[in-house]
């Protein structure tokens, strides 16, 4: 560690092995009592609703689009139709027939259709093909009022969920139509779905924002990437960073400050829907969120300072992924964005050498219940493990390595969150010397670990088909802090 030539060192803060925990959840700020998240679970069947599987869309082949017919015949089903092109400005799309035939296996979660020849003495479900279990109408050209749900397509990188409002005409690429926005209720109807889908780390794109950033992931047996890939648990991704931070204006070169470490996480999408409302408009329940395991190890060294006097945030990488989850026959495109950052809040008077390991989990999102509206969900269980530290002089410092996250559907942001495990230190050391050569040293110091979790639910969550709320709903600020060590020195 670089230090001042004449530093006052408080010994005894090295090789500390300290553990602390913090957990909790919050509801909408201002509510009299925290509302419980709406459970999206199967209910008594009315004979028409079904429990749909929620899983990652198959890889290696195009994801079939889903079409809900305006004539009301049958359920939403997979189709050989595809979105050949889309223009967001005009809302026009070209719908064509895919060159690739869909799988003969039934749609995930659908009880109708077996994908096999019917057993002897039994006939296939009326109106459906015995080979595919699909209605013969599933692949007919689109009509006004039809709703199409598509995975990412040309002109629609976040997928498309739209209702056909006008047939423009035939083109050499397919049928050109005009579309308008719609909701998931239009394709999921009165069915139900509830599940968690891990994000494929191989599908995450990373944009480094500073020098010294490396990306690694481990997907499955033998499938790894980056210098740390072989060491990671399956499904995890990791960002390593080594960056300098501002020092105090009067600090010598020996007090140069830096932050180094890594963030490792295994994110997953949580999706729920319950359309069984007994004829009422919109679904009975819905939920969307992101959760996952988190671990980070980071070190803050030197005489750090925030040049403006406010916390200085240094983004070091942006991550993006648009996983397609298959909710029964419907491809639902989830957009995930994370910006990993380092944040330093310091007065430039303390020289530190601190290191912290953090492990735990987090969950952010929103849950809807008919008659109650949207309720924020935020929770975390974090532990900090061995900390090494030394502090000199007097002053305060707070360092964090965290992530800003957003989760949405079809390109519309639904949830934003900021998760930041941190280490905070403060010291007050006084020294005096007399003409006879005698010196005295008196000081007190303290170190704290903790985390902050905050965010908002966005208006776009109404994409589920729920009523539009008037303003952002805050997750509330979830904060936990625990003492790592304190002490006093005098001589």
N, C-alpha and C positions, 0 to 999 in steps of 0.2 A: 504494500500500500504506500502510495506517495503521501507524504505528510509535510507540514510546515517544518522549517529547520529548527524552530524553537517551539515545539508543540508541548502541550500538557496532556499526558496520556493517563487515562483512567484504566488501570490494569484490571484483570480479573473478569473481563466480559468475553473471553474467548472460550471456545469449545463448550458452548452451552447446549444442553439437550432439553428442549422445552416443548411441551405439547399443550395445545388448547383447542377448544372447539366452539363453534357457533352455528346455530340453525334457527330457522323460523320461516314464516310466510306472512304476507300481508294481503289485505283486501283493499278495495277502492277507498281512497282517502275521503273521510267525511262520513262514511257509513257508520250507523250506530253500533252494529256488530259485524265482524268479518263474515262475509257470505261464503258458504261452502261451495267449492267448485261443483259445477253441474256434472253429475255422473252420466256418461253417455254409455249406457249398457242396454242389453236386450230387454224388451218388455214383452208382455203377452202379445202374441201374434194375432193380428186381426184377419189373417188369412191371405193378406196381400204383401205385407212388408217382409223383408228378408234381412238377415244379418250378413253383411258383406265382409269379406276378408280385406285387410289392409296390409299391403306388402309392397316391396320395391318392384318396379316394373322390370320385366325380363330384359336382360342386356343381350346385345348381339343381333337383335332383329328390331325393325321399326315397331314402335308401340301403336297398336290399333287405336283409331279414334272411337269415341262413343257417340251415339246419336239417340236423342229422345224425339220421337215423332210427334208432330202436332196433332195427328188424328187420334192420339190416345190409345192406339192398339199396342198392348204389351208394354214391357219394361224397357228402360234404356239398355241398349245392347252394343257390343262391339260391332264394328263395321269395317268393310274394306275401303270405305271412303277416307280420304286424307285431305288436309289443307295444303294445296299446292303452292299457294302464295297468300299473303295478307298485307293490306295497307292500313296501318293504324290511323292515319289522318282521315281517310274517307270511310273506314270501316268496311271496305270491300274485301272479299275473299274469293279465291277460286277453289272450288271443291272438286276433287278428281277421285278416280278409283285407283287404289293402290295396286301396283304391279305384283305385290307379294300377297298371297292368300294368307289369311289369318290361321292361327293354330286351330286344330280340330278339338283341342281341349276346351272345356267349358270356361266361361268367365269366372275369375276367382270369386268365391262366395255365393255364386248363383246355384240355387238348388234345382233349377230347371235345366234339362239337357244333360246328358251324361258323357258326351264325347264318344260314346260307344254305340254299337248296334243295339237296339232294344232286345231285351230278353224274350225268349220264346213265350208267346201267349200275351205279350204286352205291346202296346202301341206307343209310339213316341208322343210326346205332349202335343196336343192339337195345335196345328199351325206352325210347327217348328221342324227343322230338318233333323232326321235321325242321326246324321253324321256330325253336325256342328252344334246342335241345340240352339241355333239362332233362328229368329223369325225370317221368313223369306223377304220381308219388307226392310230388314236391317240394312241392306246394301243398295236399295233403290236410290235414285237421285234425290237430293234434298228438296224440300218444299217450304213455303213460307210458314213460319211458326216452329219449324224444327230447331232443336238445340244441338250443337256439336261441341264436344270437349276433345281437345287435341293436345298431344305432347308438343314440345317445341317444333316449329315449322318455319319455312322461309317467311320472313317478315314478322314472325311471332316467336322470338327467342325465349319468351317466358311461357309459351303455350297459348292456347286460345280457348276461351269459354264464351260462346256467343250464340245469339238467336238469329235465325234467318228472317229478315224483314221484307226482302224483295228478291225475286229472281231476275237478274239483269239479262242473262242470255248465255249461250254456249260460246266457248272460245276453244282454241287449239289445245289448251291445257286442261280444260274441264268446264264446269258450270260456274259462271261468275255470279256472286250474290252480294247483297247488302246485308250487313249484320248490325246488331245492337248488343250492348252488354246485358248479361243475365246473371243468374246466381247458381250456386251448386244445388239448391233446392229443386231447380228445374230438371236436373239430371239424376239426382239421388232420390227425389221424391219422398216416399214414406219409409224408405229402407233405413237401416242402422249400420253404423261402422264404428270401430274403436280399435286403435292399434298404434304401435310404435315402430318406426322404420329407421334403422341406422343409416347414416350418411356415408356413402362410399368415398373414402378419402382419395381414391384415384381420380374421382370426378371433380375434385376441388381445384380451382385455379387460384394461383397466388401471385399477387403483385407486390414485390418488395418496394418499400417506400424509403428505405435508407440502406446504406452499405452495411455489410456484415450480417445479412439475413440468409439463413438456409432453411429449406423445407424438406421434411421427411414424412413418410407414411408406411404403414404396413396394412395390407388389405387381406391377404389370405396366405395359405402355405406357399412360401416361395415368392410371393408377390410383394416386393418392397421397393421403396424409392428413397434416395437421399442418404446422407452419411449416417443417420441414426435409425434408418428404417429397419435394419435387422434386429435392433434392440427393442422395438416398440411392440406392445400388445396388439393383436389383430384388431383392425378397425380404428386405430388411433392415428392421428396426425400430429406433427410437432413442428414448431417454429423456433429456431435458435437465433439469438440476436446478440450483438456486441457493439454498443454505440456509446459515443461520448455525450455528455450533457454539459450545460453551461456551468461555469464556476463563478464565484464572486469576483467583482471587478478588481478588487485589490489582492486577490489570491495569487500566490506565486505559481510558477509552472509545476512545482512539486505537488501542488494540491489539485491537479487536474482531476475532473470527475468523470466517471463512466458507469454504465449499467450493462451487465451481461447476464445471460441466462436463457431459459426456454419456457415456452408454453406448450403443453401437451393436452389434447382433448379428444374425446370420442363423441361427437354430437349425434343426436337422433331427433327425428321429427315425431311429434305426437299429434295425432289427428282423430277427431271424434265427431260423429253426426248421428242424430236421432230424429227422423222425420215423422215419427208416429204421433201426430197431433190430433187425430180424430177429425180431420177436415179443416182445422184452423190454418190460417195462412202462416207459412214459414215453418221451420223445424221446431221440435220440442227442446232439443238441446244441441250444442255444438262445442267444439273445443279445438284450439290450435296452439302449439307451443314447441319449444325446443328444450331439450334436457341433455345431460351427459356428464361424464366424468371429467374432472379437471385436475391437472397437476402442473406446477410450475416451480422452478428453482431460479433464483435470481440474486444478483450481488450488486450492491451500490457502494462505490468507493469514491473517496475524494471529498473535496469541499464544494458540494453542490449548491447552486442557487437558482431561483426562478427570477429571471431578469426583470420581469414586470411586477414582482411582488405577489403575483397570483400563481396558482399551480400551473406548471408548464407540462403540457401533454405532447408527447412525441410519438405519432403513429409510425410503426415500422413495417407493417404489412397489411394488405387487404386480401381477404379470402372470399371467394364466391362459389356457390354451387346451386344448381337448379335440378334437384332430384325429382324424378317422376315416381309418384307412389300410385299403385293401382288400388283403387277403392271399388271392389267388384269389377264391373266392366269399364269404369270411368277412370281415365288417366288424369290425376290431379298433380299439377306442377307446383312444387314448393320452391320458393326462392329464399336462399339463405345468404346473408352477408355478414362477415365479421371483420372488424378493423382492430388489430392487436396494437397496443400502445404501451408506452412507458410514461409514467407521470411522476414528476418530482416537485415537491413543495418544500422550499428551504429558504433560510435567510442568509445563507452564505457564511455563517460564523462557526458552523460545526463541521469538523472533518470526521468522516465516518468510514468504517470498513464493516459492512453488515452483509449477511447472507441468510436467506430464508428458503425453506422448502415448504410448499403448500400442496395439500391434496384434499380432494373432496368432490362434491357434485353440485349441480345447480339445475334449476328448472324455472323457465319463464314462459308466460303465455296468457291465454284468456279462455274463460269457460262461460258458456251461455246456457241459461235455463229460461224456458217460457214463463213469462210473468215476473221474472227477476232481472232480466237483462244480462249484460256482460259483467263478469267478475274477474279482476286480475288474479293471476297466480304467480307468485314468486317465492322461491325457497332455495336454501343452500345449506349444506353441511360441510364445513371446511375445517381442516386441522393443519396447524403449522408445526413442523417438526424441526430437528436441530438447527439452531441459529448460532452463528458466530458473529461477534461484533466487538468493535472497540470505538470509543467516542472521545474526542478531544474538544477542548474549549467549551464555549457556551452557545446555546441557540437551539433551534428546532429544525427537524427535517422529517419529511414523509415521502416515501417512495412506493409506487405501485406498478404492477405489471398486469394489465387487464385487457378486456375486449369489449367493444361496442358491437352489438348483434342486432340484426333485424330478420324477421321471419314473415313471409307473406305467401299469397297464392296467386298464380298467374301474373306475376309482376307487380301486384299491389301489396304494399307493406301492411302487415297486420299487427305486428308486435315489435317494439324496439326495447332493448335492454342494455345496461352497462354493468358489467361484473368486474370488480377490481379488488383482488386481495392485496393488502398493503402491509408495510412495516413503518412504524412511526417511532422516532426517537427524539429525546430532548435532554439537554445537559446544561448545568449551571456550575461552572468551575471558576474559582477565584484564587489568585496567587498574589503573594506579596513578598517583598524582600527588604531587609534593613541594611544600614551601612556597615554593620558588623558581620555581614555575610550570611545571616540567618534567613531562611526562607520558610514560607508556610503555604500549604495548599489545602483548599477546602472545596469540595464539590459534591453534587448530587446528580444522578442520571437515571433515566428510565427508558425502557424499550417496550413497545406494544405491537402486537399483531392484530390483524382484523381484515374485514372485507366490507365493501359497499356494493349493493345491488339495487338498481333503480331502472325505471323505464316507463313506457306508456303502451296502452292499447290504442290502435289507430282506427279511424272510421271505416277503412277498407275491410274490416272483419265482417261487415254486413254482406260481403260476397257470399256468405253461407246462405243468405236468404233471410237473415234476422233483421229486425228493425234497425234503421240507421240511428246511431247515437250522435248527439249534437256536438260533442267535443271529445278530445282525447281523454282517456281514463288513465290516470297515473297508477303504476304498479305500487306506488308508495316506496319510500326509501327503507330498504332492509339493511341494517348495519349491525355488525357484531365486532367487538374489540375485546381483547384480553391482554393482561399484563404478561410480558415475557420475563422481564427482570428489572429490578430497581436496586439502587445502592447509594452509598455515601462514602466519601473519602475525605480524610483530614489528617494533616501532619504539620 
